[in-house]
Amino acid sequence: MGQNYLATNISKFFDFKGPSLVVDTACSSGMSGLLMATDALQAGRIDMALVGAVSLLLSPTAHDVFAARNILSQNGRFEIMDKQSTGGEVLGEGIGVVMVKRLSDAIRDGNHIYGVVKGIAVNNDGRTLGPGSPSLHAQKQVIKEALELSGKKPKDIGYIELNGGGTPIMDTMEIKALSEAYDLTNQKLDQVYLGAIKPNIGHLLLASGMASFIRCVLSVYYGGEIPPFLSAREPFEHYDFAQSRIQFNRESVKWKTSANLPRNAALSSFPDGGDELSCHH
């Protein structure tokens, strides 16, 4: 049975009208769907959308594939940018759904607003050495594009949700791209927290980008409460964190901003050699 039946049956059950489709860009699927929804909202083609992502491990296939590529964690922990990393991932299951509308409509209708999406960008690595060898240039480019679309500057971003590949190559590429795009070595700017949901709940495959998005939105909304980052207790040696403005919080912290400015979060979702996606809200 084709994947299209998933979206079709949901629409039939709830009597949804309008576009109903499945988007598959691996880890960034939910965020790619969010990009399509926000584009349609801005163009006036729709007035609201439900964007969801789901990952269920109904067979050992995913574990077999990751094991064959030698990218499953050997100690049962998902470590990101950490010396103790065994170079592998822990798989998880999850479902995440968000409703999106134009801000003006949500205010008019008296909706409970959790966050505002400021900018989303997507691109592709193109040709690389392999799926586990991402393109630094592509990652940096898509982050800068999303930042520009959001109308924000590096100094405005207080929290960054990492993609977190869990391997030295992928994590090194990501932190270098983030460092250049967000000017993370400029210690004259305010500190910025880095974190990731994957060490908490595992890699949710197609739902991982949506899980990261929900974590960011709730961190912005609930008084700026940033959940603890359960990795990088001993940051790896591929980046000089001591000479940066990066902070890792080991317990929940209150997110304070200079002069009571709005809280702004960003996230990255980088599938294996696929569509790179960056979002600001």
N, C-alpha and C positions, 0 to 999 in steps of 0.2 A: 504494500500500500504506500502511495507516495506521501511525502511530507506535507503536501498541500492539504491533505485531509485533516491534519491537526488544526490548522487555522480555520478551515471550513466548518468543521464540526463544532468548534468553540463558538463561531459566529452564529451557527444555527441554534445552538443551545440558548445563547443569550439574546438572540434576535438582533445581532449587530448588523448594520448596513455599512456600505462603503468598502474601501480596499481591505482585503483580508488575505495575508500572505505570510509565508515562512521565509526568513532570511537566515542564511548560513554562511557566516564568515568566521567559523570556529569560535575561539574564545571571545571575540568581540561581537558576536551575533546580536546580543541584546542592544549594544550600543549602536551598531549599524542600523538596527530597527528604529532606535531613538532618533538617529540622524534623519532617516526617511520620514518619520512622523513629524519632526520639527520643521523640516523643509515643506511638507504638505500643509502644516498649520500656517506657516508664514506666507505661503502662496494662496491661502484661502480655499484650498481644495477640501479640507476637512475642518471640523470644529473641535474635535477631541480625538484622542487615540489611547488605546491600551497597548502598551509595549511590554512583552514578557519574554522570559528566557527560561529554559528548563533543561536539566541534565539528570537523567536517571540511569543508573548502572544496572541494566536488566540482564546482562550477560558478562562473562569475563573478557570480552573482546578488547575493551579499552585498556584494561590492565595488561593483556597480552601484547598489545601494540606498544605501549609505553615500556614494558619490560624488554621487548625485542630491540628497542632503541636505546636501552640502558639508561632511561631517564626516570625510573621509579626510585623513590627514596629507599635507602637501605636500612634506615633506623626508625622509620615510621613518623619522622618529623619533616615538615616542609620548611626548610631554611632558605632565607633570601639574603644575599649579600653577607653571608656569615662564614667565618672560617671553619665552622663545624659542619658545613653543608656536605652531604654525601652526593651532591650533584643530581638530585632527583626530586620528584614530585609525589605528593599524596593526593589521590583522587577522591572527590566527594560528590554528593548529590545535592541538588537544590532547585528551587523555583523562585523567581522574582518577577513581580509585575508592577508597573507604575502607570498612572494615568497622567497624560499631558494635555494641556490646553494653552491657548494664548493667554498671557498674563492678564491682559485687559479683560478678557472674558471670565477668567477665574475670579478676579476681583468683583466684577459685575454680578456674578452668580453666587457670591458669598462662599466660595470653596475654601477649604482648609489648604493653604499653600505651604509646602514643605521646603521648596527651593525653586530657583529660577535657573534654567539652562541658558548660559551666556554664549557658548560657542562650541561646536563640534567639528572636527576635521578628520578625514580619512584618506589614506593613500596605501600604496603597496610597496614592498621591498624591491620588486623587480627581481633580477637575477642575482643570486647570492651563492655561496659555497654549498648551502644546504639548508633544510628547514630549521636546524638548530643554530644557524649562523646568520643572525639578523643584520640589517643594514643600519649602521649608525646614522648615515646621512638621512635615510628615510624617516627614522624615528625623530631625529632633531627637526626635520622639516615639518612633520605633521604636528608636533608639539607647538612649534612657533606659529603655524597657521591657526591652530585653535586659540592660542593666546591672542593673536591679532584679531580674530573674529569676535572674541569676548570683549574686546576693548580694554583689557587689563594689561598691566605691566608685571614683570617678574616680582617686583616688590609687593604687589597686591595679593599674591598667592600665599596663603598661610599653611595649607596642607596639601600634600601630593600623595595620592593613592598609587602605589607602584603596580606595574604589571607583575613583576616578580617571576622570572622564568625558573628560578631555582638551580640554574647551572652557572658556573663562572663566566662563560662566554656571554650568555644572554643578559645576566645581571650587570656585567661590566659595560656592555653596550648601552644598556638602559641608563645607568647612573651617569655615564659620560654624556649621553644625549640630554638628559635632564639638567645636568650641570651647566651645559652650554646654553640651553634654551632659557633656563630660569636664573642664570647668573648666580649659581649656588656657591661659588668661591668668593663672592663679594660680601665680606663680613661687615660692611658698612650698612647693609640692608638687614631688616629684621630676620630673626631665625624662622626657619620653615620646618614643619614636621613632615617626616616621611613615614609611611606605614603601608600595610597591605592586609587584606582579609584572608588571603590564602593560608597563612600559618594557623589561623583560627578554625577554618572550616574546610580546608583542602582546596584543590583545584577543581572547580565545578565545570570544567570544559566549556561547553557552549553557554553556560549561565554565569561564567566567572566575571565577565565584564559588567553584567547587570548587578551582580552581588557587590562589586566594587562601587558601582554608582550609588546603590542604596546606602552603603556604608558612608560615602561622602555626604550625601544629602542629609542623613540623620545626624552626622557630626556637625554640619552647618546649623541644622535646625535646633537640636536639643541643647541650647545654651553653649554651643561650641564644645561639647564633650567629645574629645577624641579618644577612641578605644585604644588599649595598649597594643603595641606592635610586638609580636611574640618571636621576633627573629633579630638577626644582626646584633646579638648580645656581644659577640666579638666580631666587629665588622671586618670583612675581608680586606686584603691588602691591595686590591686593584684600584682603589680610590682613596685619596687622603681626606677622610671625613673630618679630621681634627682641624684642617685648614679650610673648612667650609662653614656655612651657616645652617647646616642640617642638624636636626635633633631627632632622636628616637625616644619615644616615651614608653616606659616599661609598665606604667599604670595609667589609668584614665586621667587626662589632664583637661583643665579648662582652657579653651582657646581664646586668648586675649589678643586684641588688635590695637594698634596705635590709634589714639584719638577716637576710639570707639567706631572705627571704620567697619563696614560690612565684612563678614567672613567670606572668603573665596577659596574654594577647593578645586583641585584639578585631578584628573585620573588618566592613566594610560592603559591601553589594552592591546597587546602585541601578540597575535597568534604566530605559530610556527610559519615563518616565511609568507604570511598572508597579509590581510588588510590591517595596517597599523591605524589605531584610532586614539584620539586625544579629546578630552571633554573638559570644559570649565563651567562651574556653576557656583 
